[in-house]
Amino acid sequence: MSGGFRDGARDAGRRRRRGRGEQAVVPDAEFASYYGRPVLKRPEWKPLDVAGYLFLGGLAGASSLLAAGADVTARPALARTAKLGAAGAIALSLAALVHDLGRPARFLLMLRVFKPTSPMSMGSWLLAGYAPLTMAAAAAEVSGRYRTAGAAATAGAAALGPAVATYTAVLISDTAVPSWHEGYREMPYVFAGSGATAAAGLALAAVEPAQTGPARRTAVLGAVLELGALRLMRRNMGQAAEAYEEDRPRAWLRAAEVLTAGGAALAAGGAALAAGAAGRGRVLTALAGTALLAGSAALRLGVFHAGVVSAEDPRYTVVPQRDRLTARSRTGEP
């Protein structure tokens, strides 16, 4: 590690130990690295491809659960929308992944290995099993044939849905990018809530209010989980949380919070109008659904850009490392 990193970490430690009201005796540290390069390699992923992949996977997985519930409770319009939404979302998610990889063959090459300790390997196999099930469920729904096979495919997709909605959180947390890795405990819950709000948003935007009861409840529960877990994650991840306060991530996350909270409130409030004023209820549910979809997408963009920020700035890597080494030396831990 370069002398600049050591001096910067030491100075940062001095400033943290300074009491209230004391004046700084050293200038603020400026972190640098060899030849001006970051400690970590900046993620070269395309923002729309990767954020779209994260968003669409959550939408697909949660929609499969919503579709299975709609079948059980005899809500055909909701079931149809959720099944088609799951199939379309996972197809677009795979397209975004392949586009980012550059060649379709690269996705197929990932299936050569089955490694339970690798989120990428398990995610590839998960998608390989899940995508055909959603396509079969959607095909049976559209054609009106093979109902038994379609029901089995719907149940299978619903069983895999929670993993599809959350495995991308494990995938990005299993990297060295500080603002992703430090949130590994709460990130799956954030993505689970975000996927639920996206699926509920699609249903609310496309289905008549009379059949959207489960979607409304999913919207409220998903919003509570998403926003609560996001706040808890940022509180627990230490200095890496500062990356979420930089200009671009903060703007996306602020938009996500406003849209998700507003969409959930509209979804809950629109329930009272669904039975009576059908016209106003339809407008409210459509607005709620659009807001929830937009909020879920904004969340993924905010998380993505926060990761880029934390990888580019050496202090998010150096200072936490120094803090951990200092803590271990005090406790005698090797």
Residue pairs with C-beta under 8 A, 6 or more apart in sequence:
1 318
2 32
2 33
2 34
4 31
4 32
4 33
5 31
5 32
5 33
5 39
5 314
5 318
7 29
8 29
8 30
8 31
8 32
8 314
8 315
8 318
8 319
9 29
9 318
9 319
9 321
9 322
10 322
11 26
11 27
11 28
11 29
12 29
12 315
12 319
12 322
13 322
13 323
13 326
14 25
14 26
15 24
15 26
15 28
18 24
29 315
31 313
31 314
31 315
31 318
32 314
33 39
33 314
38 311
38 312
38 313
38 314
39 314
39 317
39 318
40 176
40 177
40 311
40 317
41 311
42 308
42 311
42 312
43 50
43 177
43 307
43 308
43 311
45 100
45 304
46 99
46 100
47 301
47 304
47 305
48 96
49 96
49 97
49 99
49 100
50 96
50 100
50 304
51 297
51 300
51 301
51 303
51 304
52 92
52 93
52 96
52 297
52 300
53 93
53 96
53 97
53 100
53 168
54 168
54 172
54 191
54 300
54 303
54 304
55 194
55 198
55 296
55 297
55 300
56 89
56 90
56 92
56 93
56 96
57 89
57 90
57 93
57 164
57 165
57 167
57 168
57 195
58 165
58 166
58 168
58 191
58 192
58 194
58 195
58 198
58 199
58 296
58 300
59 85
59 86
59 89
59 195
59 198
59 199
59 202
59 293
59 296
60 85
60 86
60 87
60 89
60 90
60 93
60 130
60 134
60 161
60 164
60 165
61 86
61 130
61 160
61 161
61 162
61 163
61 164
61 165
61 166
61 195
62 161
62 165
62 192
62 195
62 196
62 198
62 199
62 200
62 218
62 222
63 82
63 83
63 85
63 86
63 89
63 161
63 199
63 202
63 203
64 82
64 83
64 86
64 130
64 134
64 137
64 154
64 157
64 158
64 160
64 161
64 164
65 158
65 161
65 162
65 199
66 78
66 82
66 199
66 200
66 203
66 214
66 215
66 218
67 78
67 79
67 82
67 83
67 86
67 137
67 154
67 157
67 158
68 154
68 155
68 157
68 158
69 214
70 76
70 78
70 79
70 82
70 211
70 214
71 79
71 151
71 154
73 214
75 211
75 213
75 214
76 211
77 207
77 208
77 211
78 203
78 207
78 211
78 212
78 214
78 215
79 141
79 154
80 141
81 202
81 203
81 206
81 207
82 199
82 202
82 203
83 134
83 137
83 138
83 141
83 154
84 138
84 141
84 142
85 199
85 202
85 203
85 206
86 134
86 137
86 138
86 157
86 161
87 134
87 135
87 137
87 138
88 138
90 127
90 130
90 131
90 134
90 164
91 131
91 135
93 127
94 107
94 127
94 131
97 107
98 104
98 106
98 107
101 107
107 124
110 120
110 121
110 124
111 124
111 125
111 128
113 121
114 121
114 125
115 121
115 122
116 122
119 167
119 170
119 171
119 174
120 171
122 167
123 167
123 168
123 171
126 160
126 163
126 164
126 167
127 164
129 160
130 157
130 160
130 161
130 164
133 153
133 154
133 156
133 157
133 160
134 153
134 157
136 149
136 150
136 153
137 150
137 153
137 154
137 157
139 146
139 150
140 146
140 147
140 149
140 150
140 151
140 153
141 150
162 192
165 191
165 192
165 195
165 196
166 188
166 191
166 192
166 195
168 191
169 187
169 188
169 190
169 191
169 192
170 184
170 187
170 188
172 180
172 187
172 303
172 307
173 180
173 181
173 183
173 184
173 187
173 188
174 181
174 184
175 181
176 317
177 307
177 310
177 311
178 239
178 240
178 243
178 310
178 311
178 316
178 317
178 320
179 237
179 240
179 241
179 243
179 244
179 306
179 307
179 309
179 310
179 316
180 187
180 303
180 306
180 307
180 310
181 240
182 237
182 238
182 240
182 241
182 320
183 190
183 233
183 234
183 236
183 237
183 240
185 233
185 236
186 229
186 230
186 232
186 233
186 236
187 233
187 303
189 225
189 229
190 226
190 229
190 230
190 233
190 299
190 303
192 222
192 225
192 226
192 229
193 221
193 222
193 223
193 224
193 225
193 226
193 227
193 228
193 229
194 222
194 226
194 260
194 296
194 299
194 300
195 222
195 296
196 218
196 219
196 221
196 222
196 225
196 226
197 218
197 219
197 222
197 223
197 226
197 260
197 263
197 264
197 292
197 295
197 296
198 292
198 293
198 296
198 297
199 215
199 218
199 222
200 215
200 216
200 218
200 219
200 222
200 267
200 289
200 292
201 219
201 263
201 288
201 289
201 290
201 291
201 292
201 293
201 295
201 296
202 289
202 293
203 212
203 214
203 215
203 218
203 289
204 212
204 215
204 216
204 219
204 267
204 285
204 286
204 288
204 289
204 292
205 285
205 286
205 289
205 290
205 293
206 289
207 215
208 282
209 270
209 273
209 274
209 278
209 281
209 282
209 285
210 274
210 275
212 274
212 285
213 271
215 267
216 267
216 268
216 270
216 271
216 285
219 263
219 264
219 267
219 268
219 288
219 292
220 264
220 267
220 268
222 264
223 260
223 261
223 263
223 264
223 292
224 264
226 260
226 296
226 299
227 257
227 260
227 261
230 253
230 257
230 299
233 241
234 241
234 244
235 241
238 320
238 323
239 315
239 316
239 319
239 320
240 310
240 316
240 320
242 316
243 249
243 306
243 307
243 309
243 310
243 313
243 316
244 250
244 253
244 302
244 306
246 305
246 306
246 309
248 305
248 309
249 302
249 303
249 305
249 306
249 309
250 302
251 302
252 298
252 299
252 301
252 302
252 305
253 298
253 299
253 302
253 303
253 306
255 294
255 295
255 298
255 302
256 295
256 296
256 298
256 299
256 302
257 295
258 295
259 291
259 292
259 294
259 295
259 298
260 291
260 292
260 295
260 296
260 299
262 291
262 295
263 287
263 288
263 289
263 290
263 291
263 292
263 295
264 288
264 292
266 284
266 285
266 287
266 288
266 291
267 285
267 288
267 289
267 292
269 284
270 281
270 284
270 285
270 288
273 280
273 281
273 284
274 281
274 285
275 281
310 316
310 317
327 333
328 334
